[in-house]
Amino acid sequence: MNPGYAGRTELPENLKALFRPCAMVVPDFELICEIMLVAEGFIEARLLARKFITLYQLCKELLSKQDHYDWGLRAIKSVLVVAGSLKRGDPDRPEDQVLMRSLRDFNIPKIVTDDIPVFMGLIGDLFPSLNVPRRRDLNFETVVKKAVVELKLQAEDSFVLKVVQLEELLAVRHSVFVVGSAGTGKSQVLRSLYKTYQIMKRRPVWTDLNPKAVTNDELFGIINPATREWKDGLLSSIMRELANITHDGPKWILLDGDIDPMWIESLNTVMDDNKVLTLASNERIPLNPTMRLLFEISHLHTATPATVSRAGILYINPGDLGWNPPVSSWIDKREIQTERANLTILFDKYIPICLDTLRTRFKKIIPIPEQSMVQMLCHLLECLLTTEDIPADCPKDTYELYFVFAAIWAFGGAMIQDQLMDYRAEFSKWWLTEFKTVKFPSQGTIFDYYIDPETKKFELWSKLIPQFEFDPEMPLQACLVHTSETIRVCYLMERLMEKQRPVMLVGPAGTGKSVLVGAQLASLDPEKYLVKNVPFNYYTTSAMLQGVLEKPLEKKAGRNYGPPGNKKLIYFIDDMNMPEVDAYGTVQPHTIIRQHLDYGHWYDRNKLSLKEIMNVQYVSCMNPTAGSFTINPRLQRHFSVFVLSFPGADALSSIYSTILTQHLKLGNFLASLQKSIPQLINLALTFHQKIATTFLPTAIKFHYIFNLRDFANIFQGILFSSVECIKCTQDLVKLYLHESNRVYRDKMVEENDFDLFDKIQTEVVKKVFDDIEEAIEQTQSLNMYSHFANGIGEPKYMPVQSWELLTQTLVEALENHNEVNTVMDLVLFEDAIRHVCRINRILESPRGNALLVGVGGSGKQSLTRLAAFISSMDVFQITLRKGYQIPDFKMDLASLCLKAGVKNLSTVFLMTDSQVADEKFLVLINDLLTSGEIPDLYSDDEIENIISNMRNEVKSQGLVDNRENCWKFFVDRVRRQLKVTLCFSPVGNKLRVRSRKFPAIVNCTAIDWFHEWPQQALESVSLRFLQNTEGIEPTIKQSISKFMAFVHTSVNETSQSYLSNEQRYNYTTPKSFLEFIRLYQSLLRRNRKELKTKMERLENGLLKLHSTAAQK
């Protein structure tokens, strides 16, 4: 036993007591080594054993600490076996030469480049002046070269050496780890050796699987605890099949996936000398002498020494292969001779310099393997070098022009602009000074230009931007307005998708990644393409993903599966990096995508049979500031990466000028207002920039993320305005100030942030607008706009004239609400009224979803109900009962969406902390917030019903009533009519964790943060409750209410000092204040009652005494 290991469990004490423990010590390796050398036929065994052990001892101490190095007993034994076979193969050679050769040739394959000189130095010191050449099998090497060429690869010496080393390792060890970073050629080494065996007519058999794409039970099989029935596992069934093959050709099981102790420890008996796989069903499957286990991995961080020592290791250094062979192989596939020659020259000219510089300079948004940038360059050239654009006889300069264009995007497409540095601009400067052959226009950066196919000259991307038409019916969040940034990403994405190359857009939240991909996919010809949206979330597992991926596929011939007809299927994977990362750093859903991209297949989870998946490609998006930030380089390398950053100030100002100008025209506003638009947009941009750089997210203020969504929400608010609302520039500024307070300030948590915010706001406004002092002063006392400022009924966005009027309106609304619905006993103090206006503004916005954050009892739910009633919306809450699970929640959501989408009724879906019975409920909420649809919410029949219900309405809109349009119309209407309002508490870290697992909760909602009730609120609430309490004089009621408020605030202050001194929390919430009032009332009643009883008893006693006295 080795109890302290990962993947092992401690034995219980009562079992330990039945055994007699025996401690083991490390044996004397030198003695073992000497005896084995004697057994292998060496005469000078003692001297050689000492040299052998000294070498391993020194290697352990002097070489770098790599996970895959093992200098233990198993490693010693395997080298001794090699030495024995070399000795017998060449009996006349001196023994020290034989041992030195086996030590060198057996260890070199696993040693990293930096350690080679040290290792060779050690061998040179121990075996001085011995220089024995490698034992070479030239016939075998010739066959390897032939195999490599047949696979259309480059037969370079270093590559052939790796193939030969793998063959040598497989001769000695029955399990081998092939270790190397992404894109270093591990798979090609394996394929080349396999092909060599085929040429030698050795009838090799190869089966690959990704052990992490399935669960442990699916890998090794499981006994069903209820029925005691055995369900076979994937690895056990593969091993059994191979063990039953009778011929003696090599049989490989290739396990290509991350190593973790949970599954590899179960293979310990297979990998050591037992060579047997023992299953839970008591079955034992032997590993035949011709069978080999191969592991293809990028590192051994999570493997235990027990695992590492059981296998041979072939380490492929990143420098062994380099960028040249893959590029040469790609160039060889090009058909035109001149093109091949030109490309070879161009690659040699540009690539080495680019790769050297990129290693040390220029920050990328996510780590991208070098090999992957070179591969992206080849893919882009494939798309650009078409016979239409580049005829066979075109000059060399044209090739260089296109090459430079492709190289800029392959190497610079993933550069970022962070707060300190714009790396794209830096890269552009570097490129222009380094490479002067291709001349760029002097304005802007090299990323601002594309090649005009007619003139073969650089033109600005901005020339391709279509004219933006503003549609007042459409919510701003749904508008896709092209900028030069989006145009170029679309251009490159479209080209790569035509060639079925995977593409990935990376960028922070709110840059429009999903909208852009969605629009690009929607523009494809539905006759040729089928699109499947696959949104990832924290709880996505590989089984769930496989179910979603297989749904649109149908069975073709044999074991081939593909989309129906001759269509191509595109999977759009949104939030690629959201799923949970397990304890060993693997993201389970990624493994199945990688298995498909690498091998073109995956396994059926029930029948355990292979499924070849054809005609399928991937497009994905990810936000590098959420989820697991980055993804496994071995998956990353398949994707061509483009960064989508926020549009520049010029682009934004032109977009929003168009929107505002058209809004003012359509609404017949005063012409003089048009002149203020540039100033207002300048103000909005300056202010947004200031806020985003001043208020940065921290662990407690994790929701301080100010992006384009917030910017759009401000203008969405301005679009509510009508002629009566804005009469002059002052009014426009006031409205802007109100909207920016709603969007930015309502998120804020602390008093200090409010003060700083107000200060920045005043400064920026004064800087941009002259003579605005008066308007600013007015806004400080009351600047509130609301849809019910002029009374309830027809919503009209107007400024609130006075608190009295507003209070009166809301009190009436509350009375009306209480007549129809459950009575709410609310006290509408100033703070509560503000919250009702804020919530109502969110609910009136198109796609307005709210996140209300406040401690329990602050009135989040009741104020939402009132705000919804004012806008005549229904409020729906789920009713939790025993056994309420995801399916029940789905049914509730399905009926809600039908109500909103088919019946067109406005509904508010209110959900509180206590109703999140299972965190997975939030997966559905997250999907609903991001895209408005939840995968698999309806059965196929229900979808048909919805579509047929929509047909007439779609026709009346003047659209074609096909399935796609009907479904889109339904989803859009659900997003417009169904408002999600989440009421969460900020206590603890629950909200922070949720916002990381389900980013839409913060990104796709408007946040309203409920603060402590102010003094005035506490007084008005306590007074209101005391009004209903009989028997207290009116003057005293005032004093009591003031005292109650004082008690509550002083407890709050004491809690603060308790926190700073003792680091412990004591929460006082509005709920505890209400309980305090109720307690006071009940104590008052009880004491009154007691006094009354005492008085009655006294009176009764006195009466009795009087009556007895009278009787005398």
N, C-alpha and C positions, 0 to 999 in steps of 0.2 A: 504493500500500500504506500501511497504517497499523498497523505491527506491534505497538505496545504495547497494543492494545485487548483487552478481554475477548472471548473467543470467536474470537480470531485466533491463528494459530501463527507462530512465527519460521520463516523459510525456512532450509533447511540451507545450510551454507557452500558446498558444491560446486555448488549451484544458483545461489547469489548470484554466484559467480565468473563465470557465463556472461552476466550482465547488467551493464549500466553504470548505477550508481546515480545518481540525479539528485535533489538536495535541493530541496524546495519551500519558499517563504516565504509569509507571509500577504500577499495582494495589497492594493493601495490601494483600499479599499471605496468611497471617495468618488468616485474616477474611474469605477469600474464603475457606480456608482449614477447618476452624471451622464449617462453614455452611454446607459444604459437609459432614463432619463427622456426624453432627446432622442428615442430610438427610439419611445417611447410617445406622443410628440407634445407634450411640455412645452417651453416656450420659455425660462422662467427656470430652466433645469436646474441651473446651477452653484450658485445660492443655495439652491435647494430640496435639492440633494444634501447640501450642508454641514449644513443643518438636520436632515435625515433621519439622517445618520451621527452627528451630535452627540446626537440623541435616543437612538439605540441604545447609544451609548457610555455615556451617563449612566444609562440603564436597567440596563446591565450592572453599574455601580458602586453605584447607589443603591437599587435594589429588593432585596428579600430573595432569598436564594439558593434557588430552587426547582428541583427536578429537571427540571420540564417547561419551564423558560424557555430559550429559544434566541434569541440576538441575533446569529446568524452570517449568512453569505452567502445560504444557502438561504432563510432567513426574510426577508431584505431583498428577494430576488428576487420572492417570492410577493406581498409588499406592493406592489411596483412593478407587478406584473401587475394587481392589484386597482385601483391608482391609474389605470393606463392605461384599464381598462374604464370606470371612473367618469368619466374625462375625456371619453371618447368618448360616454358616455351623457348627459352634461350639458355640451356644449362651451362654453356661455356663462358657466359659473361660473368665478371667479378660480382660478388654478392652486394658490395656497397653501391655499385652502379644500378643493380636491379632495384634495391630499396629506394635509392634516391629518385630513380625514374618513377616508381609507383607513387612516392610521396608527392612529387612535383605534379605529375600528370593527373593524379586523382583529386588534388586540392585546388589546382589552378581554376577549374571551371566555376568554383563558388566564390572566388576571391574578388573583391571589388577593385577597380582600376588603381585607386590610390594606394592599396595595400600590396600590390604586386611587387614593387621594388623591395619593400621590407621583407616579404616572404622569400623572394629569390635570394636576397642577401643572407637570410638565416640559413637557407639550404646551402649556399656557397660557403658559409663559415663552418657548417657541420661536415660537409663533404667537399673539402677543398680540392681545387683543380680537377673536379670531375665535370665534364660537360657532355652528357649523353644526349643524343638527339631523341625526339619523340619517336615512339614506335608507330610507324605509319603503315596503314593498309591502303596502298595506292589504288588498287582496283576498286576498293569500296569508295574512295574519294572521287574517283571518276564517275561512278554511278550516282553519287550524291550530286555532283555538278550537273549531270544530265537531268536528274530529277528537278533540280532548282530551275534549270532553263525551261523545262517542260511546264513548270508552274508559272512561267513568265516572270520569274524573279531574277535578281542579279547574283551570279555565282561568285561573290567576293570571297577572298581567302578567310577573312574573319568569320563570315557567315557559315562557310563550309566547316570551319573548325568547330563552331558551336554544334552543328549537326553531328559531327563525328564524336564530340565530347558527350553528347546526349546518348549516342549509341553505346559508347564505352560505359557510361553510368548504368544504362539499362542492363548491360551484361552482368553487372555486379549487384545492383540493388533492384528490388522488385517494386519500390516506390520511389518516385523522383519528384522533387519540387522544381518547376521551372519558374524562376523569380526574375522580375524585371518591371520597370515602370511602364505606364501606358504607351503603346505605340513603339516599343523597342524591338518588336519582331518575334515575340515568344511563340505566337500561333504559327508563324511562318516556319520557324525551326521545326516545330512538331509536324507540320504538313509536309515539309521537305523530307523528313526521315520516313514518314508514312509512304510518300511517293517513291522513295528509294526502295523500300521493301516491296512495293508493287512491281517496280521494274525488275527486282531480283526474283520475282515470282514466289514471294514468301507468303502470299495470301494474308496480308494483315487485316485485322478487324478493329474498327475504331468506334467507340460510343462516347459522346460527350454529354455532360449535364452540369447544371449550375446548382450546387448543393444548397445555396441560400435562397433559390427561387421557390423552394418548397419548405414546409416546416419539418422539424426533426422527425415527427411521427410519419410524415409522408415520405421521408427519405429512407427510414429503416423499417417501416411497418409498425403496426400497433394492434394490440388485442383489445377489442371493444369490451369495456368493463361490464356492460350490462349483459351482452349475449355471449361473451367469451369467444367471439368469432375473430379470426385472424385476418387483418387486412394487410396485404403485401405492400412493401415500400418500393420506391423507385430504384434506389441503389441495389437493394437485395434482388429485385427482379432482373436488373441488368446483369448483375454478377452471376446469377444463376444461369441466364441465357448463355453468357460467354463460357461458363464452366462446362456447359453441355456441348460446346462445339468440339468436334473430335480431332480436326486436323491440328498440326503443330505450328501453325503460323503465329506471329505475335498478336496478342489481343490486348487492346488498350482500353482502360476506363479513364477518360479525361475529366477530372473534376475542376471546372473552371469557375472559381468564385472565391470570395473572401474566406479566409480560414478563421474559424472560431472554435474554442475548446468544446462547445456543446455538441458539434457533430463530428469533429475530427477525433476526439477522444474515443468515440465509439469504434473508430477504425484502428485503434491501437493494436488489436490482436491480428488485424490483417497486415499491418505495416511491419510488425516485428517478425521473429522467426516462426511464430505459430501459423501464419498465413491462413487464418480462418476467420470468416465473418460470423459472429454468433448473434442470433436474433432473439427477440423476446419470446418467440414461439418455440424456443429450444432447438431450432433448426441451425445447422452449421454448414455454411457454404465455403468450400475450400478455394484458395487462390491457386490455380494450376501453375505449373512451372512456366507456361508460356504467357501467363497473364501478368499485366503490369498496371500499377496505379500511377497516373500522372496528375500532378496538381499544377494548374497554371494560375499564378498569383502575382500580385504586385508587391507584397511585403509580408513579413511574418511577425508583425507587431504583437498580434494577439495569440500567437502559437506558443505553447509551453515547450521548454527544453525537451520534454519527453517526446513531443511530436517531431521536433527538428532533428533529434538524434536518430529517428527511425527511418529517415529517407535520405537519398542522395540529393545533392543540390546543384542545379545548373543556374548560375547567376548571369543574367544578360545585362551588361553595363549599357547605359544610354549611349556611350560613345562607340560601342561595338558595331552598331549598324549605321548610326548617323542619318542625315536626311537624304543622302544621295541615292541609295538603292531604291527606295520607294518611288522617288522622282523618276529615276531612269526607267523603272518598270512602267510608270505611267506614260512617259514620253514614247516608249516602244509601242504602246497601243495606238498612238496617233498615226493616221494613215499617210499624210503627205510628207515626203522626204524633207523638203525645205523647212517645213514647220518643225520637224524633229531637230534638225540642225540648229535652227534659230533658238528654239526653246532651251536646248542644252547650254548654249552660250549665255542666254539670259539668266538661267537659274544660277550658273556659276558666278555671274557678275553680281547678282543682287542678294542671293540667299545668305551666304556666309556672313556678310557685313550686317544684314538685318538681324540674324539670329544672335550674333555676338553682342550687338547693341541692346537688343531686347532683354538679354539675360540680366543686365545690370540697371537699365533705365526704363522709364515709362511704366506707370502702374496700370494694370488691367483690372477690369471690374471683377473678374473671377480668375483663378489660376487656369491657364490653358496650356496643355502640353505642347512643346515645340513641334512635335511630329504633327499635331493636329492643325497648327497654323499652316504648315507646309501642305498638308492634305487639303485644307480649305482653299489654298492658292490654286492647287490642281483642279479642284471642283469648280472654282470660279472661272478658270481658264477654259474648262470644258464647256461652260455656259456661254462664254464670250467669243471663243474662237469658232464661230459657225461659218459655214461656207458662204452664207449670204454676206456676212460682214467682212470676212477675210477670204478673198478668192485665192486660188492656189498660187497665183503669180505675184502676190502683193509684196511690196518692199519690206525690208527688215525693220524699218522704222515703225511700220504699222504694228508689227508683232510687239515691238518694245512698248509702244503706246498702250496697247491692251494689257500687256504684262504688268506694266507699272500700275495701271488702274486696279488690276486684280490684287497685286501685292500690297497696295495701300490698304485695301479693305481686309485682306487676309491678316496682315500684321497690325493694322491700326483700328480695325473695326470694333475691337473690344476695349479701346482706351477709355478712361473715364475723366469726367470733370469733377473733382471734389472741391471742398471749400477753399483749399489752398492753391490748387494747381489745375490748369486745364491741360491734361496730358495729350489730348488730341492736337491742340495748337502747338505744343512742344514737339510732338512727333513730326508735325507738318514742317516746322522750322528745320528740324534735323534732316528730314528727307531732302528738303530743297537745297541745303548746303552740301549734303553728301552726294546726291545723284543729280547731275546737271544735264544729262543727255536729253531727257524729256522735259520740255519747257512748260511750266504752268502759268496761267495768267497771274498778275501780281496781287489782285484783291483776294481777301479771305484766305482759307486754308486749302490744302490739297483735297480735303474731303468735300469741298463745296462744288466739285465739278464732275461731270460725266462726259463720255465720248459721244459726240453726235455721229450716228452711223453713216450719215451721208457725207459730211465734210471731213470726218476724222479729226475734228478739232475739239478742244475742251469747251463745254458750255456749262453755265450755272444750272444746278438742279432746280433752282427756283423758277426757271423757265417752264418746267414741266408741271408746276402746281396748277390744278384746275381752279376756276373761279368759284369762290364759296358763296352759296346761296343760303341765306338764313331762313329757316322755316319756323315761324313763331309757335306752331303746334308742337314742335319736337322739343323735348327737354334737352338742356345744354349737355348733360352727361352723355346723351346718346348721339350727339353730333360728332361726326368724324371730320375734322378740318385738317386738310393736308398742309404740312410745312415741308421745307426742303429736307428736314430730318426724316419725316415719314415717307416721303416720296422715294428717297434713295434706299431706305430699308425695304420698301415694297418692291422696288425694281430688282434688287439683288435677291430678295426672298422668292419672287416669282420665277426668276431664272433658275435658282437652285431647286425649287419644287418641281419644275418641268423635268429636271434630270433625276428626280426622286432622291434628292440628297436631304438628310435631316437638317433642320434649321432651328436655332434657338435665339429668342430675343431676351435680352437681360436688361433690367433697369429697375429703379426704385418704384414704389407704389405710385399710381396716379399718372404714369407717363403715357398710358394708352396702349400697352402691349397687347392686351387681350382684344381690345376694340379693333386694333390694326390687323391682327391675325384674323379675327372674325370677319372683318370686311374683305380681306384678301381671299379668304376661303369662300365667302358668299359670292364673290365675283367669278368663281370657277364654273365651268360648264357642267350643270347637274347630270348631263348625259354621260360625261366621261368620269366625273369624280364623285365620290361619296365622302362625306365628312362626318367624323364621330368626335364629339367633344368629350374629353376625359378630364374632369377637374380633379386634381389631387387634394387630399386634406391629410391632417395629422394621423387619422386612423385608417388610411388606405393600406390594405395588405396586398400581397401578390395574388392571393386567391381572388379577392374582390376585383383587382385590376384585370386578371385573366378573364374573369366572367364578362367584364365590360368590353374587353378587346375582342372576345370571341363572338359577341352578340351579332355584329353585322356580317360575320363571315359565313360562307356556306361551303359544303364539302365538294371538292372537285375530284379528279381521278386519283385513285390510290390514297395516299395519306396527305394529299395537298388540300389546302384550304385557302379561300380567297374571297374577295367581295363579289356580289352577284354580277353575272354577265362579264363584260370585259372592262368594267369600271376599275378605277384606281381608288384605293381607300386612303384617306389621310386622317391620322389620329392627331387631334389637337390636344396636347397635354398642357393644361394650365397649372401654374404653381408647382413646377417640377420638383422643387426642393422642400415641399411642405411635409411629406410623410415622416413618421417618427424614425429616428436613428436608433438602432438597437445598441446594447451594451458594448458590442464589438465593432461599432462604427459602420455597420451595413444598413442601407435603406432597402427594405425588402422589395417594394414594387420596382425599384430600379433594376434589380437583378434580372427580372423577366424581360425587361426591354433590352437590356444588354445582351442577354442570351439570344434574343431574336435578331438584334443588329449584327452580332458576331457570327451566329450560326444559321440564322434563317428559320429557326424552329423553336417550339417549346413542347412540353409533354402534356398529354391529357391527364387531368388530375385523378380521374377515376379509373380509366382503362390502362394508364401508365404507358400509352403508346405515343410515338412521335407524331407531331403535327407540323408539316412544313407550311409556313405561312407566306403566301405569294402576293404580289401587287399591293404592298402596303408601305406607307411611309409616315414619318413623324415630324410634327412641327411643335415646338414647345416654348413656353415662356417661364421665366422665373425672376423672383425679386431677391437680389443677393443680400438684402437686409432683413430677411425673414426666414423662418423655418431653419433648415440646417445650413443656411448661407451658401455652401458650395455643394457640388455633387461629386461622386467618385470619378477621378480622372479617366478611368477605363470606359465610363459611359460618356463622359464629357467629350472625349476625343472624337466621337462620331459626329458631333454637331458642329455646324458652322455658326459661330457666335457673332451676333450684332448687338451693340449697346443701343438702347433707346433712352436718350436723356431728355430732360425738360427742354421744350423749344426755347430759343433765345428771346430776348426782350422784343426784338423787331417783329419776330413772327407773332408773338402774343399780342403786341399792340395792334398789328394789322388785323388779326382775327377778331379781337374784341371791339376795334373801331367799327368793323363791318357790322357786327352784331348790334352794337348800340345805335349806330347811324340808322340801320334798317328799323330798329324798334321805335326810334323817335319819329321816323317818317311815317310808319304804319299807324302810330298812335296820334298823329296830327299834333305833335308837341310844337312849342314855339321854335322858330328857326334859329333864334339866338343861342339856344342850348347846344346846337350842333358844334359851335365854336369851342365849347368847354370840353368836348369829348377827348381830344388829345391830352389835355391837362389831367382829366380825371383818370385816364388810363395810365399816364405817367405816375400819378399819385398811387394808383392801385399796385403798379409794378414795384415802385420804390418801397412802398410799405410792406408788400409781401416779402420782398428780399430781406428787408430789415427784420421782420418777425422771424423768418425762417433761420436767420443767422444768430438772432439774439436768444430765442427760446429753443434751446436744443433739448432733445430727449434725454432723460436720465432714467435710473431704475424706477423712481417713484413717478416721474412725469413721462412715462413711456409713450403716452399718446400725443406728445408734443411733436407731431409730424405735420408740417404744413406744406402741402404740395398743390399740384394743379387742380385737384378736385376742390380744394377750399377756394381757390381763385375763381373757379367756375361757379361755385355756390354763391359767391358774393354777387356776381353778375346775374345769376338766376334770380336773386332777390330784387335787383334793380329792374329786371324785366317784368316784375309784378306791377310796376308803377303805371299810373295813367296820367292824363293831362291835369286832372284836379290835384294830383299829388305833387307834381313838379312844375313850378311856374317860373323859377329862375335858377341861376347857377347855384345860389346858396342852398336851395332845396335839394338839388342833385347831390351836393357835397354832404348835406345832412343825411340823406338817404344812404350814401356810400358809407358814412361813418357808422350808421346804425347796422348796416349789413356786415361791415368788417367786425363790429363788436360781436354780432351774433356768431359769425363763423370762427373768429380767432379767440375772442375774449371768453366766450361761454365754455371753452374747453379748459380754461385755466384754473389752477388749483389754489394758489396762495395769494394773499393780499399784496405781497411785494410784487408779484407778477402783474397784478392789476395796475399798480401804480406805475410800474415801468412801461407797461403797454400804453396807458393813457398819455404818458410823457412822450413816448415815441410818436404816437398818433398825432398829438398836437404839433410836435416839431415838423413832421413830414407835411402835414396839411398846410401849415404856415409857409413852408418853403415853396410848395407848388402853387398855391393860390394866394393872391393878394387880397386885401380888405376882407378877410374872412373871420376876423376876431369875433365879431358880433354873433355870427352863426355858431362858432365854437362855444361861446358862453351860453347861448340858448341850449345847445345840446347837453351841456353839463347838468342842467337842472332836469330836463325831460327830453329824451330823444328816443321815442318808441313808435314803431310803425306796426300796424296790425291789420289783419283782414277783417276785423270786426270793430274798427275804431268808430265807424259811423253806425253802429248797431248791428245786430245779428240778422242774417237773411242772405242778401246778395253779397258774397265776399268781395270787398274792394280794398286794395292795399293803400291805407292812408295813415298820416301821422296821428298819434293820439293827442287830443287837445288838452285834456286834464285828467288827473288821476280819479277825480270824483266821478266824472262821466264814465270812465272805464270801469271803475268799481261797480257803479250802478248797473252797467250793461252785464257784467259778469254775475252779479248777485241775481239779476233776473234770469240769466241763463241757468244758474245753479238751481233756482226754484223750478224752472221748467223741467230741468233734468230730473229733479227729485219727484216730480209728478209722474213721470213716465217710467223711470228706472229705480233701482235700489237707492234709497236715500243716502246721500253723502253729507255728513255734518262737517262742512268745511268753513274755516275762517279765512276770508280772502284779505290777508294783509298784503302790503306792497310787494314783498318778495315773491309771494305765491302768485300774484297777478302777473309779475314779470315772467315767471316760469310758464304760466298758461299761454302768454303771448308767444314765448319762444317755441313751445311745443307745437302750438297751432301753426306757427310759421313753417316749421319742419313738415308737418302733416299736409299743409297746403302745397308744398313744393312738389314738382313732379319727381317721382322716385324718392320721396322724402322718407328716409328711415332714421329713427332716433336712437341714441344710446344715452339713457339718463343715469347718471352716476351719483349716488348719494347714500348716506347711511340709512338704515331701516327707519321708517316713520317720517321721512322728510316730505312725503306727499307725492312721490313720483307717480304712483298708479292713479290716485284720485284726480290729480291735476290733468293727467293724460286723458282720463275719461271725460273730464269737463271740456278739454280742448277738442276732443274728437266729437263731442255732442254739438259744440258750436259749429263745426264744419259738417254736421249731420252725417257722421260716419259711425258705423257699428263698431263695437269693441268686442274682440273675441279673446278669451283666455282658455288655455287647456285646463281640464279638471283632472288632477292627479288622483289615481286610485291604486289599489294594490295590483301590482303586475302591469302597470302602465309602461309599455316598452316602445322601442323604435317603431314597430309596425303600427301601433295605435297612434303614435305621433304623426306618422306618415299619412294615416287616414284623415286625421284632423286637418293636416296641411293640404291634402288633396281636395277636401271639400271647401276649404278656404279659397284655394286657387280657382276652383270652379265658380264659386260665388263672385269672385272679383273678375275673372276672365270671361266667363260665359254670361253671367247675369249682369255684369258691369256695375256691381255695387261696391262703394268705397268701404273698406274695412281696415280697422287697426288691429294688428295682431300684437297683443301685449304679453310680454314674457318676463317673469321675474327670476331672481336667483333661485328661489325655492322651487321653481317649476323645472329647473334643469336637473331632472332626476338622474340623467345619465349624460356625461359630457358629450356623448356621441350625438345627442339632440342638436348640438351646436354645429355639427357637420352639415345638417340639412339647412339650418339657418344661414350658415356661411354661403352655401350654394345659392340659396334664395337671394341673399343680398348681392352676391357678385353677378349672377347671370339671370336671375329671375326664374330659373327652372331648376328642378331637382331631378337628377337622373333616376330613372325607374320609379317615378312617383305613380305613374298610371300604367295599367295593363294595355296591351295593344288595342283591345276593343274600346276601352275608355278613350284612348287617343283618337280612334276613328270617330267616335261620337263627338268629341270636342271639335275635330276638324270639320265635320259636317255641320255642326252648329255655327261655325265661324264663316262658312262659305258665303252666305248672303251679305254679311257685313263687309267681307273682303271685296266682294264684287262692287258694293255700293261705294267703296273707296276708289274704285277705278283700277283695281289690281287684278291680276290673273289669280283665279281661285285654286291654285295648285296646293299640294300638301305643305310645301315649305312656307309659302306666304301665309296660309291659314294658321300654321303653328306659330310663326313669328308674330302674327297679329295677336294671337292669344297670349303669348309670353309678354309682349310689350304692354298689353292691357293689364296683365297681372302686376307687372312692375309699376304701372301707373296707379292702380286702384288698391293694391294691398300694401299697407304701410306697416313695417315691422318696428315695434318700439320695445327696446330691451331695457329693463330696469335692474341695474346691477349695483352691488355695494363695493366701495373701494377698499373695504377692510381686508387686511391680509394681502397675499400676493396672487389670489385667485384670478382677478381681472387681468393682471399682467401676463400670467401664464396663458390665459385664454386668448389674449390679443396676439400672442406669439403663435399659438396653434391655429387660431382662426382669424387671420388678419382682417377679414372683411368686417368684423365686429367694430374695429376702429376705423378702417379705411373707407368703408362704404356707408357710414352713418354720420349724422350730425351729432356732435356730443354736447350735452348740456350738463354741466357739473353742479350739483346741488350743494351749497355750502351750509355752514351752521346758521340757524335762524338768528337774525339780528335782534337787538333789544326790543325794537318796536313790535316785531312779530311775536316775541315771547309775551309781551304785555298784552297785545290785542287778543292772542289766543287764550291766555289765562282769564282775561276780563270776560271774554265771551262765555267761557264755561262757568265763571262765577255768577254771570247774569242769571243763569238758570238755577242757581242755588238759592233756596229761600232762606230768609231770616238773617241776612247780613245787611247792614245799613249800606246804602250806596256809596257814602264817602269812604267807608272802610274797604269796600270792594276794590276801589282804585289803589289804595295802599297795599292791599294783599297782592294784587296782580303785579305791582311794581316789585314787591319783595320776592315773589316767586321767580320773576325774571332775574332778579339780582342773585338769588340762590343758584339758579342754573348756570349763569355766566361765571360765578365765582368757583363753582365745582369744575367747570371747564378749565379755568385758569389753573386751579390746583392740579388737575389731571396733567396739564402741560408741564408743570414743574416736576410732578411725579415721574413723568416720562424722561425729562432731561436728567433727573438725579438718579432714578432707580432703573431706567431703561425698561420700564413696564407700562403697559397700556391700561387705561381705564376709559372705556367709551361712554360718553353721554350723548344720546341721540335725541332727536325731537320726540321719539316714542317714549323715552324715559321721562321727558318733561310732561307729556300728557298723562303718563302713569302717576307722576308726582301730583298733578292736579286731582286726578281721580282718587288717589289715596287720601289727599287732603279732604275731599268731599266726603269720602266714606267715613273717615275718622270723625269729621264734624258731625255727620249723621249719628254715628254710634254714640259719641259723647253726649249729644243732645238727648238721644233716647235714654241713656243711662240717667242723666240729670232728671229727665221727665219722670222716669220710674221712681227715682229717689224722692222727688217732690210729691209724686202721687202717694207714695208710701207714707211720707211725713203727714200729708194732709189727711190721709185715711186714719192714721194713728191719732192725730189731733181730734178728728171727728169722733172716733171711738171714745176718747177721753172725755170730750164734751158731753157725749150722750150718756156715759156712765155717771158723770158728775150730775147731770140733769135728773137721772133716775133716783138719786138719793133724795 
